[in-house]
């Protein structure tokens, strides 16, 4: 995950995924299910994928491992933390997923996606809860530059009040995306959404900053991570 001001240990942060009862683990399960469904329905041929602030790639790697379409996944996981990049590479290799690569780069800048887009699947998981609402809106507005026709975007955002989920869905709609699925509020503090791109893809412009990663704690004035 990209970071500007926060000092969080993002490699250690991933350990919460190992607790099956943690909110992060429950969110991961939902994200993997949505990814698997998208792979199920994808047309024959390669499924080009990019993941923003990919961390250790547990969502895509976990969904692709053992999936009938695993060999078709061609993914670039973009992550700044070198320890997380190393973990993602090792996981993809150990699970026989040579089409999934992890790169150490700044996921907030469009340069990181040159040669990997337009993508059929774009993962924006663990991003929106760590950037300002203005940057969420800006990022959504730039997603048509990452998407192929009919691409799916899977995104997450904690639903701690004030919950911006309705606004996020509206912003997606303003930029050519159709809502496919949204986790209900009672599913827990973490929200998961899926939108399908029905608009016209736009060319990727290099050197464009999509967002600044602030960090949840900074945005919540030092409040603890939701649990």
Buried (B, 14 or more C-beta within 10 A) or exposed (E): BBBBEBEBEBBEBBEBBEEEEBBBBBBBBBBBEBBBBBBEEBEEEBBBBBBBBBBBBBBBBBBBBEBEBBBBBBBBBBBBBEBBBBBBBEBBEEBEBEBBBBBBBBBBBBEBBEEBBBBBBBBBBBBBBBBBBEBBBBBBBBBBBBBBEEBBBBBBBBBBEEBBBEBBBEBBBEBBBEEBBBBEEEBBBBBBBBBBBEBEBBEBEEEEBBBBBBBBBBBBEEEEBBE
